[in-house]
């Protein structure tokens, strides 16, 4: 049993780390589902225990937010906001700042991967019409979406898991980590500008270009904005975030203007499947392998120490991706003297670690893949010469901040 469970766990995480099993059409979602099924098959968990291991609050929250974001995209909200903000920038550094602020702010409340998906073609179209080098502006989208998403529970999938596991309130989470996100956005602007001085450290201004009218549906845009604002207000008011998110998403499905198939197409079903499978894989591994002596041995690493936990989380996140890293750290957090601070540390480090390399987060890959379709290639070094220092500096700031600030509420 020990050998079988260890082999299933390691094999699942290896496929998730590399993205796909060589020679087979087995992706991350398939690997997680296969791993979870094998955990039940070898007897590490019963089927009822596997069902119980799935955190339905996280799945519900993520599904609800995906429906909300899909409606915002279909209504034309993102085109409207992006076009208004970016076409008013007349200097490269101002445009860069506008992109970072917009991507970071939207990612703080909506799922960051989706923000990258909708903003990349909009920014790419603008900078190509301005005849500028698109790469630094595209890097700004990816890096700002990662940094901005640190701020809240709904910023990214790993934060959603942490919010469910930790039971931290939305307001407490945001009050603690929003300053880290703000510092991350500022550092993103500074480091990208310093890495591309000819583009940004200049007095040159953009030549006027004709603004393209943003296509949007007025009624659907207003409805989507009202529901989104109401959801965020209820989050901060202390209402159960999974219930609020799915209720808001369900209300937006009640419409005569958008076919539900268009909304369903925008939902990242493979991500939901991967979450379900990983919950079961980790539960089987935790029950069989992580005995009290093993947990005690890991605690000798002093995981209550913010710098130590941050470093461990950042390394794991770059090895196996941030969501699997958060789940594998779950058994070691509860026994700590201050689990709330530990969860916030993991949220900070796992998210900011995504900026380290081009393959460090899904957001980076989305931007790179969408750019490649339009003939723009973002290489490993293009990303790393900004992302490497940015990751080190932002995590260092996060460590200092969390080591000093008390977690209230």
N, C-alpha and C positions, 0 to 999 in steps of 0.2 A: 504493500500500500504506500509506504513512504517513497519508494523508488518511483512508482507510477505517478503519484501526485506531484512529486518534484519534477519529473520529466514533462508532465502536462503543463505545469506552471511555466517552466523555463521555455519550452517550445512555443507556448502562446506568446510570451513576452518577446521572444526573439523575432517572431513574425511581425508583431506589432512594431518592434524597433526598426526593422528593415522595410516595412510597408507591404511586403508581398512575399510569398513563398516562391523561391526561384523554381521555374519549371512547371508551376501550377498556377491556376487562377484562384488562389486563396489570398484574399486581402485581409486587412486588420479586422473588419467586422466578422468575416468568416472564421478567422482564427480564434477570435474571442468566443463565438458561438460554438465552434467545435471543441474548444478547451472546456467551456462550461458543461457541454453535453458529456464529455469524457469524464469530468469530475463526478457526474452522477453515475455514469456507466461503470466506473471502477469502484463505486461504493463510498467515495469520500463524503458525499452528501446524498440524502434521499431526495426524491423529487420535490417533496413538500419543503424540505430545508433549502433546496435551490430556489424555489419560489420565494421563500421568506428572505433569502439573501439579496434579492433584487430590491433596490431602493426605489420604490414607485414614486416617491416625492420628487426625486431628481429627474426621472423620466418624464413625469407630468409637467414639471417646471420647464424642462427643455423643449418639450413638444409645444406647450402653450406659447413660449417665447418665439419659437420658429414660426408659428401661425401668425403671430402679431407682426413679426418682421417681414414675412411674405406679403402681408397686406400692405404694409408701408411701401415695400418695393413695387408691388403691382399698381399702387395708386399713383406712383411717380414722385413720392415724397423725397426720396434720396436725390433724384435728378433736380428737383426744385431747390432743395437746400444747398446741394453742392454747387449748382450753377450760380446761385445768388452769391455765395461766399467767394468762390474762386475767380469769377469773372471781374470782381471788384479789386482784385490784387493787381497792382501795376509794377511791382518790383519782385524779383525772384525770391528774396528772403521773406517778403510779405506773403507770397503765394505758398511757400513752404510752411510758414507758420499757420496759415489758414488751413492747409491740408492736415497738418498735425493736430491742430485744435479740433477740427471737425471730426476726423477719424477717431481721435482719442475720446472726445465727449460722447459721440454716438456709441462707441464700443463700451463705455462705462455702464450703459443701461441696456444695450441690446447685444446680442451675441457677436463677438468680435469677428469671427470668421465670415459672417454674413456681411458685415460692413466692408470687409476687404473685397468680397465678391461684387458688391454693387458700386463701390467707389473706384475700383481700378480702371474700368473702361471709361468712366467719366473724366478722371484725371488724365488718363492717357490721351484721350481725344483733345483735351484742352492744351496740354503741353506740346503735342505734335502740331497743333495749329499755331502755337506760339514759336515753333521751331526751336525748342529747347531739348536738352538731354533729358529723356524721360526717367532714367534710372534713379536719380536721387529722390525725385518726387514719388516714385512708386515705392521706394524703400521707406519713405516717410509714412505711407499708408500702413504698411505691415508693422513697422516698429511702433508707431503711435497707437495702432489698434491693440497691440500686446500690452503696451504700457498703460493705456487708458483703461483697459478691461480689468486691471488690478483693483479698481476702485470699489466695485460692487459685486454682490453675489451673482447677478445676472450678466456680468461682463463676459464670461467665458464658461465652457462646460466644467472645467475643474473647480471653479469657484462655486458652481451650482452643487456639485457633489459635496464640497466642504461646507456649504451653507446647510445642507440637509444633515450631514453627519455631526456637525458641531452644535446645531441649534442656535447659532449666533443670530441676533436680529439683523435685519437689513440695515437699519440705522447705525448700529454698533460697527458692523463690518465696514460701511462706507466712511464713518467718522474716523476710523483707525487707518484705513488704507488709501483714502482719497488724497492725502498729502503726498504719499509715495507715488501715486499715479501722476499728480501734477508735476512733481520733480522729474519723473520719467519723460513727460512730454517736453518739458523745457530742455532737458539734456538731449533729447532726440533732435530738436531744432539745432542746438549748438553743435553737436557732433557731425550731423549731416552737412551743415554749412562749412565747418572746418575741413571736412574731408573733400569738399568740392568748392574750393575758394573762388575759382574762376566763374563758377555759376552764380554764387550767392554773395560773395564779398566784392560787390561791384556797384557802381552808380548807375549802371545801365537800367533803363526802364523798358517795359514791354511796349511794343507797338500796338495801337488799338486794333482789336479784332471784333468782327460782328458777332454779337451775342446770339446764340441759337435758342429759340424759344423752347423751354422745357415742356415736354409732353407729360401732362398729369391729369388725373380725373378729380375735379374739385370736390365733389361730394364724398367720394371714397377717401380722399386725402384728409378731409376734415374729420370724418368718422374715425379713421385710423389714428389720427393724432389725438383726438379726444380720448379714445380707449387707452392708448399708450400712456398718456399723461395720468389718467385715472389709475392705471395699474401701478405706475411708479409712486403716486401719492399713497396708495393703499399699502405698498411695500414699506414705505417709511412710517406709515401709521401703525405698523406692527401686525398687519393681517398675514395669515399664512401665505407665503409667496407662491407655493405650488397651486393652491386653490385659486388665488387671484389671477395667476398667469393663464391657467387653463380656462377659467371663466371668461377672461378677456379675449382669448383666442377663439373660444366657441361663439361669443357674441359677434365677432368679426366674420365668422362663417355664415351668419344670417344676413344674406345680402342678395339682391337681384342683379348686381353689377359684375360680379366676378364668379366665373365657374370654379367650383371647388377643386377640380382637377389641376388648375393652375396653382392653387395654394399648396396642394399635396405635392406637386412637382418640386416646390421649393424646400420641402422638408427634408432634412438630411437623415433619411431612414437608416442608412448604414451606421451612422454615429449612434443612433438609439440602440441598434442591434449590438454594437460593440460594447456599449454600456451594460446592457443586460448580461452578455456573456462574461464580461470582466467581473461584475459583481459576484457571479457564481464561481469563477475561477479563483478569485481571491478568498472567497469564503471557504472553499475546499482546502486551499493551501493553509489558511489561518487555522482551521480546525485540526488538520492532520500534522502539519509541520511546526507551526508556531506555538509550541508548548510553553508553559510558564518559564522553564529554564532558558529557553531560546530568547524569549522576550526580555528576560532579566539580563541576558548577555548583551543584547543590543542596547539596552538602556545604559550600559557602562560607557557607551559613546557620549553620554551626557546630552541626550536629545532635548533636554529642557533649556540648553544653551542656545540662544537665537543664532549666533554665527555658525555653530556646528550643524544645527538642523537646516539652516539656509543652504549651507554648502552641500550637505547630503541630498537635499531636495533638488538643487540645481543640477547636480551630477546625474541623479536618477532621471530627471526630466529630459536631459539631453541624450541619455542612453535609450530610454524606452518610451519617451513622450510624456507630457505632463499628466494626462488623465490616469494612465496606468501607474505612474509614480505616486500620485495622491492615494490611490486605492491600496497600493502595497504598503504605504506608511500608516494606514489607518489603525492597525492593531497596536502600534507603538505609541499612539497619542493619548488614548484614554487614561492610562495609568500615570501620566505626567501630573505634576502638581498644578500646572496652569495650562490645561488643554486648550482653552480659548486662544491664548497667545500662540501656542504651538500651531493651531490650525491657521491662524492669520499669517504666521511665518511661512507655512507651507504654501498658502495661497499666493503670497508675495513672491517667493522664490521660484515656484513652479511656473508662474506666469511670466515673470521677467526673464527667466532662463530661456524662454522661447525665442528671444532676440539674438541669442549667441551665434547660431549658424543659420544658413538658409533652410535647412531641414529641421530646425528646432521647434517649429510650430506649424500647424495647418495654415494659419493666416499667412505666413511667409510663402508657403507653397502655392496657395491660391493666387497671390499677387504674381509670383514668378510664372505660373502656368498661364494665367490670363494675359500677361504681358507677352509671353512667347508667341501666343496666337496672333498678336499684332506686330510681330517682328522685332520685339525688344527683348534682349537676353540679359537677365540678371545673373551674373556668375557668383560662384562661392566667395571669391575675394571681394567683389562689389559689396556683398552683404557683410562679410566678416570684418572688414576694416572699420565699419561703423558699429555693427552689432556686437562684436567682441568687447570693445571698450564700454559700449552702452550697457551691456549686461552686467559687467563688473561694477560700474559706477552706480547703477540703479539698485542692484542688490546690496551694495555697500551702504547706500543711503537707507534702504529699507531695514537693514540690520540695525543701524544706528537709531533709526526712528522707533522700531519695535522694542529695542532694548531700553528705550527711555520712556515711551508713552504708556500709560496704564490703559488696560482694556476695561471699559466701563459698560454697564448695561447687560 
